[in-house]
Amino acid sequence: MPRVRLKVSGITTLEEARIAVEAGADAIGLDPLRFATTGMTPDEAIAEIALSLPPAVTAVVQTRALTAGAVAQQVDAGAATAVQLMRPLPASEYPGLKRIIRGRKIIQSIKPEQAQALELAAACAEFADAVHLPLVAFENLPRCRQIAEICRQPVFLGLVEPERLSREIADFRPFAIDVVTPGGSRLFDPAFLAKLA
């Protein structure tokens, strides 16, 4: 049975990235909104962390941009090897985005509770390489299963409360678990991350 991978999001420093990698992270999520207090532009800070990662660890820039050009600019400036689209782009933007970012992977976020989640899942089958499903409420797990069946892409299951890992989540067997660091001065627990990896 394939191993469930680990993505750690919310990383803002080289030290946090190092701890996450040592704990077994396969991917690091880098959100420009988290870098307001670093003294560098978000692009510079993201690139510094992305370029520090070992070759086998994927740097994922998490963007809210709504055009292919703006997304591609963030991916290039941040030296990312993948992009997580935090909201859907207009349908006409996806072909151009795939062409511009040339082989870097696209992860589409879909909120399971949103009304158009199933329609977006069907569209994802054509343009995304994976989907990210934030599991804000445990009751949404059946909806996550529906989305996974429709899009037939690898699923990154975002856990707001990763300590609530359950048998049902284990049975779901997502491609990856995505946990978010708390941010600020409270660093995530490397021992807990090691249990997930």
Backbone bond lengths (Angstrom), bond angles and torsions (degrees), N, CA, C in turn:
res aa  C-N    CA-C-N  psi(-1)  N-CA   C-N-CA  omega(-1)  CA-C   N-CA-C  phi
1 M - - - 1.455 - - 1.530 108.98 -
2 P 1.345 118.48 129.87 1.466 119.81 -176.98 1.529 112.32 -64.74
3 R 1.306 114.40 148.23 1.470 121.49 179.24 1.522 110.04 -70.91
4 V 1.344 116.83 140.64 1.462 121.26 172.53 1.524 107.74 -79.55
5 R 1.303 117.36 125.28 1.455 122.04 -176.52 1.525 111.00 -81.36
6 L 1.326 115.23 168.64 1.464 121.33 -177.31 1.523 110.00 -125.45
7 K 1.330 115.83 125.35 1.463 122.31 171.87 1.525 106.77 -113.80
8 V 1.322 116.30 131.33 1.462 121.38 177.91 1.522 107.48 -113.61
9 S 1.321 116.17 119.46 1.463 121.65 -176.83 1.526 110.34 -109.08
10 G 1.332 114.57 165.31 1.460 119.63 179.57 1.517 113.56 84.52
11 I 1.321 117.76 9.47 1.467 122.18 179.16 1.531 109.24 -67.33
12 T 1.338 116.77 134.33 1.467 119.83 -179.93 1.522 113.51 -129.96
13 T 1.341 118.45 -4.83 1.464 119.96 -178.89 1.518 110.39 -136.34
14 L 1.320 115.20 159.98 1.462 120.35 175.25 1.520 111.13 -61.26
15 E 1.328 116.82 -36.84 1.462 120.91 179.94 1.524 111.61 -65.17
16 E 1.335 117.33 -44.48 1.463 120.17 176.56 1.524 110.41 -61.10
17 A 1.324 116.98 -42.03 1.465 120.29 178.99 1.521 110.70 -62.10
18 R 1.326 117.26 -42.31 1.467 120.89 179.93 1.524 110.59 -61.56
19 I 1.337 116.56 -45.64 1.470 120.62 -179.67 1.524 110.39 -62.52
20 A 1.329 116.58 -43.46 1.465 120.09 179.94 1.521 111.44 -62.54
21 V 1.328 117.09 -42.43 1.467 120.83 179.13 1.529 110.18 -65.27
22 E 1.325 117.16 -43.95 1.459 120.06 179.49 1.524 111.79 -64.16
23 A 1.338 116.71 -28.83 1.459 120.90 178.44 1.531 112.48 -81.22
24 G 1.332 116.80 -4.49 1.461 120.02 174.62 1.513 115.98 108.87
25 A 1.331 118.75 13.51 1.471 120.39 -179.97 1.527 110.57 -63.25
26 D 1.334 114.85 135.35 1.466 121.51 175.71 1.522 111.34 -94.13
27 A 1.334 116.41 -21.00 1.468 122.03 -179.79 1.518 109.01 -146.96
28 I 1.329 114.81 150.26 1.461 121.95 179.46 1.527 107.52 -122.03
29 G 1.342 116.21 122.89 1.460 121.04 178.15 1.514 110.48 -90.46
30 L 1.337 116.94 127.51 1.461 123.22 -175.06 1.530 108.84 -121.90
31 D 1.332 115.02 108.88 1.464 121.81 -175.46 1.527 109.48 -102.36
32 P 1.344 118.39 116.72 1.471 120.51 -179.02 1.524 113.83 -53.49
33 L 1.315 118.51 -30.94 1.465 121.17 -178.45 1.529 112.55 -66.71
34 R 1.310 117.69 -17.68 1.463 121.19 -178.19 1.533 113.20 -84.63
35 F 1.332 118.08 -5.60 1.464 120.15 -171.48 1.521 113.52 -104.16
36 A 1.318 118.66 21.70 1.466 121.85 -175.36 1.525 112.95 -64.57
37 T 1.331 118.32 -27.81 1.473 120.21 -173.34 1.528 113.29 -109.01
38 T 1.327 118.19 14.55 1.466 119.62 -174.85 1.529 113.55 -84.13
39 G 1.335 118.27 -16.49 1.461 120.49 -176.46 1.515 112.69 88.99
40 M 1.341 117.79 -10.87 1.463 122.01 176.39 1.522 107.83 -112.22
41 T 1.332 116.24 163.24 1.460 118.06 171.88 1.531 107.23 -68.62
42 P 1.335 117.41 154.03 1.471 118.77 178.01 1.521 113.02 -54.77
43 D 1.348 117.16 -40.89 1.464 119.49 -179.90 1.526 111.50 -60.80
44 E 1.344 116.85 -43.46 1.475 120.56 -179.92 1.520 110.76 -64.64
45 A 1.320 116.77 -44.83 1.463 120.82 -178.13 1.526 111.07 -65.12
46 I 1.328 116.35 -42.47 1.465 120.30 179.02 1.525 110.47 -64.21
47 A 1.332 116.82 -44.64 1.469 120.31 179.71 1.521 111.13 -61.35
48 E 1.337 117.64 -41.24 1.466 120.69 179.44 1.531 110.78 -58.64
49 I 1.336 116.56 -44.65 1.463 119.93 179.88 1.525 110.51 -70.82
50 A 1.340 117.27 -45.49 1.469 120.72 -178.31 1.521 111.52 -58.45
51 L 1.323 116.76 -42.37 1.468 120.39 -177.78 1.518 112.71 -73.57
52 S 1.342 116.93 -15.03 1.468 119.93 178.83 1.530 112.68 -86.13
53 L 1.329 117.25 -11.31 1.472 120.27 -173.54 1.525 111.57 -76.81
54 P 1.326 116.93 147.70 1.468 119.79 173.99 1.531 110.40 -62.70
55 P 1.330 117.50 158.19 1.471 120.63 -175.77 1.532 114.31 -57.04
56 A 1.320 118.18 -32.09 1.465 120.19 -176.13 1.526 113.91 -82.73
57 V 1.333 117.80 -3.37 1.469 121.08 -178.75 1.526 108.48 -104.04
58 T 1.328 116.07 126.68 1.458 122.38 -175.99 1.530 111.30 -86.54
59 A 1.319 115.89 128.86 1.474 121.69 173.68 1.525 107.90 -91.15
60 V 1.344 116.28 118.33 1.461 121.87 -176.37 1.530 108.91 -113.40
61 V 1.338 117.02 113.24 1.463 119.07 175.23 1.525 107.55 -84.58
62 Q 1.331 115.99 132.48 1.462 122.07 -177.72 1.529 107.70 -102.60
63 T 1.320 116.52 113.69 1.466 120.12 -171.46 1.521 112.18 -120.35
64 R 1.327 114.04 149.01 1.463 121.88 173.86 1.532 110.71 -110.59
65 A 1.328 117.26 9.20 1.470 121.58 179.51 1.526 110.02 -62.67
66 L 1.323 115.71 153.67 1.469 120.31 -174.36 1.520 114.63 -118.50
67 T 1.352 117.23 9.36 1.465 119.91 174.08 1.513 108.95 -129.76
68 A 1.334 115.37 152.31 1.464 119.90 179.92 1.522 110.95 -58.23
69 G 1.347 116.48 -41.21 1.465 119.91 -178.75 1.514 112.65 -63.13
70 A 1.345 117.23 -43.07 1.460 120.88 -179.10 1.523 110.96 -67.92
71 V 1.341 117.22 -39.67 1.471 120.48 177.11 1.525 109.67 -62.93
72 A 1.323 116.77 -48.49 1.465 120.88 -177.96 1.526 111.11 -61.02
73 Q 1.333 117.07 -37.33 1.466 120.12 178.66 1.526 110.27 -61.99
74 Q 1.342 117.08 -43.40 1.465 119.99 179.28 1.524 111.58 -65.58
75 V 1.318 116.97 -40.52 1.469 121.08 179.62 1.528 110.03 -62.89
76 D 1.327 116.65 -47.50 1.468 120.66 -179.16 1.524 111.56 -65.78
77 A 1.331 117.07 -47.94 1.462 120.67 -176.98 1.521 111.27 -64.85
78 G 1.324 117.33 -31.69 1.459 121.05 -179.40 1.515 114.07 -89.96
79 A 1.334 118.20 2.98 1.472 122.69 179.89 1.528 111.76 54.10
80 A 1.336 115.95 34.84 1.470 120.77 -177.12 1.521 110.92 -82.98
81 T 1.333 115.22 152.22 1.461 120.61 177.23 1.531 111.56 -102.53
82 A 1.348 116.49 -4.60 1.468 121.75 175.87 1.518 108.10 -153.78
83 V 1.336 115.30 161.24 1.462 120.39 178.45 1.520 108.97 -130.77
84 Q 1.323 115.68 137.35 1.463 121.66 173.92 1.521 107.26 -108.29
85 L 1.327 115.79 115.96 1.459 121.68 179.09 1.523 107.31 -83.74
86 M 1.322 116.64 110.84 1.457 121.42 -174.54 1.534 112.32 -74.77
87 R 1.332 116.03 -18.11 1.460 120.36 173.40 1.522 107.68 -144.47
88 P 1.330 117.82 157.80 1.469 119.44 -176.50 1.520 112.11 -67.64
89 L 1.315 115.29 144.90 1.465 121.12 171.60 1.528 108.99 -87.12
90 P 1.329 118.02 159.70 1.469 118.78 168.14 1.535 108.83 -56.34
91 A 1.324 116.97 141.03 1.474 121.23 -174.10 1.527 112.68 -53.34
92 S 1.327 117.04 -33.65 1.469 120.54 -177.28 1.533 112.56 -69.11
93 E 1.331 118.33 -15.67 1.470 121.23 -176.35 1.526 113.32 -84.16
94 Y 1.329 118.42 -23.63 1.464 120.31 -172.35 1.535 114.59 -64.78
95 P 1.344 119.59 -44.63 1.476 117.79 179.26 1.528 112.11 -58.90
96 G 1.335 116.15 -42.34 1.459 119.49 178.84 1.513 112.20 -64.65
97 L 1.332 116.75 -38.57 1.462 120.02 179.39 1.524 110.91 -62.76
98 K 1.331 117.11 -46.01 1.468 119.81 -179.94 1.529 110.68 -60.27
99 R 1.332 115.69 -37.94 1.466 119.99 -179.88 1.529 111.05 -69.43
100 I 1.328 117.17 -42.63 1.468 120.79 -175.41 1.523 112.57 -70.81
101 I 1.336 117.48 -41.08 1.471 118.27 -175.34 1.532 112.45 -85.90
102 R 1.309 117.31 -3.92 1.465 124.52 168.94 1.528 115.29 42.28
103 G 1.294 116.10 75.93 1.463 120.44 170.74 1.514 115.67 89.18
104 R 1.318 117.79 -14.49 1.465 117.45 174.51 1.529 108.39 -71.17
105 K 1.305 115.78 143.58 1.457 121.15 -169.84 1.529 112.67 -77.44
106 I 1.334 115.28 146.22 1.461 122.78 178.17 1.523 108.76 -111.55
107 I 1.333 115.96 123.96 1.462 122.65 174.68 1.528 106.75 -112.92
108 Q 1.328 116.79 118.78 1.464 120.67 -179.21 1.523 110.03 -96.33
109 S 1.326 117.34 123.41 1.460 121.08 174.20 1.523 109.52 -79.32
110 I 1.326 115.55 135.39 1.465 122.44 175.48 1.515 107.22 -133.16
111 K 1.321 116.74 123.76 1.463 119.95 175.30 1.524 107.86 -80.77
112 P 1.327 117.78 115.82 1.477 119.42 -175.04 1.517 113.75 -56.50
113 E 1.341 116.42 -29.84 1.467 119.48 -175.82 1.527 113.69 -81.21
114 Q 1.351 118.05 -10.06 1.463 118.28 -176.52 1.527 110.74 -75.10
115 A 1.330 116.17 149.97 1.469 121.81 -172.28 1.527 112.78 -59.54
116 Q 1.341 116.95 -39.32 1.469 120.08 -175.11 1.525 113.13 -94.92
117 A 1.328 118.28 20.32 1.467 121.25 -175.39 1.527 112.47 -59.88
118 L 1.325 117.98 -41.65 1.471 120.41 -177.23 1.525 111.21 -69.63
119 E 1.330 116.73 -37.35 1.471 119.80 177.31 1.530 110.93 -65.42
120 L 1.325 115.91 -41.74 1.462 119.95 178.51 1.523 110.03 -65.27
121 A 1.328 117.03 -38.06 1.463 120.64 177.87 1.523 111.14 -60.53
122 A 1.314 117.02 -41.08 1.463 120.57 178.66 1.523 110.93 -64.85
123 A 1.337 116.96 -40.29 1.462 120.58 178.65 1.525 111.47 -67.45
124 C 1.331 116.83 -33.88 1.473 121.32 -178.40 1.517 112.73 -59.64
125 A 1.323 116.29 -30.00 1.463 119.73 -177.77 1.523 111.51 -57.09
126 E 1.341 116.57 -25.86 1.463 120.18 -176.63 1.514 114.24 -90.39
127 F 1.342 118.65 -27.34 1.463 118.47 -172.35 1.520 114.94 -124.16
128 A 1.317 118.90 -24.96 1.468 120.18 -174.90 1.525 111.09 -92.65
129 D 1.324 115.20 152.63 1.460 120.84 175.46 1.525 111.19 -93.83
130 A 1.335 116.61 -16.82 1.464 122.80 178.99 1.523 107.83 -164.03
131 V 1.340 116.25 164.88 1.455 120.79 174.11 1.522 109.15 -122.43
132 H 1.328 114.53 148.84 1.461 121.81 176.21 1.521 106.85 -113.11
133 L 1.340 116.05 123.86 1.460 121.38 -178.06 1.524 108.83 -118.71
134 P 1.348 117.82 104.43 1.463 119.47 178.43 1.526 110.22 -74.51
135 L 1.321 115.55 118.18 1.464 120.84 -178.83 1.519 108.64 -92.07
136 V 1.333 115.51 81.63 1.459 121.46 -178.02 1.525 110.13 -73.28
137 A 1.322 116.45 -39.32 1.467 121.74 178.51 1.521 108.47 -122.97
138 F 1.316 116.34 131.99 1.457 121.26 -176.78 1.533 111.31 -58.14
139 E 1.334 116.92 -28.69 1.468 120.84 -179.44 1.527 111.88 -64.52
140 N 1.342 118.35 -15.80 1.462 121.39 -179.13 1.523 113.39 -83.99
141 L 1.339 117.99 -0.34 1.466 119.83 -178.34 1.536 112.25 -59.48
142 P 1.359 120.44 -42.45 1.474 118.64 176.52 1.526 112.88 -59.27
143 R 1.329 116.85 -36.65 1.469 120.64 177.51 1.529 109.94 -66.17
144 C 1.329 117.11 -37.65 1.470 120.78 176.20 1.532 110.27 -60.82
145 R 1.317 116.39 -40.50 1.469 120.01 177.04 1.526 110.74 -61.42
146 Q 1.328 116.46 -43.04 1.467 120.87 178.18 1.523 111.09 -58.54
147 I 1.328 115.70 -47.41 1.470 120.71 -179.11 1.525 110.09 -61.38
148 A 1.336 116.59 -43.30 1.469 120.65 -179.90 1.522 110.98 -62.13
149 E 1.314 117.17 -39.34 1.466 120.65 179.91 1.522 111.58 -68.38
150 I 1.329 116.70 -35.63 1.467 120.40 -179.30 1.523 111.78 -72.45
151 C 1.333 116.98 -48.32 1.476 119.25 -173.60 1.523 112.99 -83.43
152 R 1.331 117.39 -24.82 1.478 122.34 178.96 1.535 112.62 52.29
153 Q 1.325 114.87 41.71 1.466 121.94 176.44 1.525 108.67 -119.25
154 P 1.334 118.03 159.10 1.467 119.42 174.26 1.528 110.55 -56.64
155 V 1.329 116.21 140.59 1.459 122.04 -176.47 1.522 110.84 -110.85
156 F 1.349 115.33 126.36 1.460 122.50 167.87 1.529 105.54 -95.95
157 L 1.321 117.32 112.89 1.462 121.22 -178.40 1.518 108.48 -94.13
158 G 1.337 116.10 111.41 1.462 121.38 -177.92 1.511 110.66 -83.25
159 L 1.327 116.39 119.24 1.458 120.96 -177.59 1.523 110.48 -104.44
160 V 1.315 115.80 115.92 1.456 120.99 176.29 1.531 109.48 -72.17
161 E 1.324 116.22 -35.34 1.461 121.97 177.55 1.523 108.89 -122.84
162 P 1.341 117.86 77.32 1.466 119.85 -173.94 1.523 113.83 -62.32
163 E 1.344 116.93 -21.53 1.461 118.66 177.96 1.527 111.61 -67.70
164 R 1.349 116.88 -11.70 1.464 120.37 178.00 1.519 111.93 -93.54
165 L 1.335 117.44 25.38 1.460 119.71 175.13 1.521 108.67 -52.42
166 S 1.301 116.34 134.16 1.461 119.66 -174.04 1.516 110.61 -130.75
167 R 1.305 114.45 171.61 1.457 121.44 177.06 1.534 109.98 -59.85
168 E 1.351 115.92 -39.60 1.468 119.59 -178.96 1.525 111.54 -62.58
169 I 1.336 116.57 -41.01 1.468 120.05 177.61 1.519 109.98 -66.75
170 A 1.324 116.63 -41.32 1.471 120.11 177.83 1.528 110.48 -61.48
171 D 1.326 117.33 -40.06 1.467 121.14 179.06 1.528 111.72 -68.18
172 F 1.327 116.80 -30.51 1.466 121.67 178.43 1.529 110.58 -63.57
173 R 1.328 117.11 -32.86 1.463 123.61 179.48 1.532 112.45 51.25
174 P 1.335 117.93 62.79 1.466 118.74 174.69 1.527 109.94 -64.86
175 F 1.306 116.04 160.91 1.469 120.81 175.11 1.525 109.81 -61.30
176 A 1.347 115.28 -39.64 1.467 120.36 -178.33 1.519 109.94 -149.90
177 I 1.332 114.83 151.76 1.460 123.24 168.76 1.531 106.06 -98.70
178 D 1.332 116.29 134.65 1.470 120.85 178.00 1.523 107.96 -114.83
179 V 1.332 116.82 118.55 1.464 120.87 176.42 1.522 108.37 -113.95
180 V 1.326 115.28 148.11 1.460 120.98 -178.17 1.520 108.77 -109.83
181 T 1.330 116.29 131.18 1.462 120.19 177.12 1.521 108.81 -69.26
182 P 1.337 117.85 152.27 1.461 119.64 -177.78 1.514 114.00 -69.48
183 G 1.322 118.31 -20.70 1.468 120.54 -179.47 1.518 112.00 79.22
184 G 1.315 115.26 177.38 1.461 120.18 -178.97 1.517 110.86 66.34
185 S 1.329 115.61 -149.77 1.463 119.17 -176.38 1.525 113.03 -83.72
186 R 1.353 117.35 -9.28 1.456 120.59 -176.67 1.531 109.00 -90.63
187 L 1.317 116.75 100.03 1.455 121.89 -178.05 1.516 109.87 -74.67
188 F 1.330 116.49 147.08 1.454 119.71 177.54 1.531 110.62 -64.51
189 D 1.310 116.00 163.52 1.453 123.05 -176.13 1.521 110.35 -88.01
190 P 1.345 119.04 110.09 1.467 120.34 -177.90 1.527 112.42 -62.17
191 A 1.347 117.17 -32.62 1.471 119.52 179.46 1.525 110.10 -64.10
192 F 1.342 116.09 -37.99 1.470 119.32 177.95 1.516 110.51 -66.77
193 L 1.341 117.59 -42.04 1.447 120.73 178.72 1.528 110.69 -61.54
194 A 1.316 116.54 -39.59 1.463 120.76 -179.33 1.532 110.46 -62.38
195 K 1.332 116.94 -32.62 1.471 120.23 178.24 1.528 111.08 -68.18
196 L 1.346 115.92 -31.54 1.466 119.81 -179.93 1.520 112.34 -77.94
197 A 1.337 116.52 -31.63 1.474 120.42 -173.02 1.518 111.40 -70.19
